[in-house]
Amino acid sequence: MSAEKDLNIVAEIKKRHGSVIDLDKSPTVIIEIIQNFRFLLDERADPGQGGGGPTRPEPGEVGTAAVLNLLLELKRDVEDIKVRLRP
């Protein structure tokens, strides 16, 4: 994935939700972001790569298991970032 694509995704999230996301105030925002941008970020979802990877579900068809898996992945990513930011 290119750095330009990453910046475009971040810019779109900022445009939709602002520069600071208060999950205490709007906890469902993180789910919306995951639903909207997961498949842009997940290179395994590229049908051109073959291998039977995940396919993008239709809007509104994301099940509980998929959301929980995404949240667990997000939790791992956040923990990884925390470790990297520690002095």
SULQUI-V340769 format. One record per residue. NEAR is the number of other ideal C-beta (glycine too) atoms within 12 Angstrom. Layout:
# SULQUI-V340769
{{NEAR} {NEAR}}
This chain:
# SULQUI-V340769
{{16} {11} {9} {10} {15} {15} {13} {17} {23} {20} {15} {17} {24} {15} {12} {17} {23} {13} {11} {12} {20} {13} {17} {10} {12} {16} {13} {17} {21} {27} {23} {21} {27} {27} {25} {22} {28} {28} {24} {22} {27} {22} {17} {19} {20} {17} {15} {9} {13} {8} {12} {9} {15} {19} {16} {21} {17} {10} {10} {7} {12} {23} {13} {11} {11} {22} {21} {15} {18} {29} {24} {15} {20} {22} {16} {14} {18} {16} {14} {13} {12} {12} {11} {10} {9} {8} {5}}
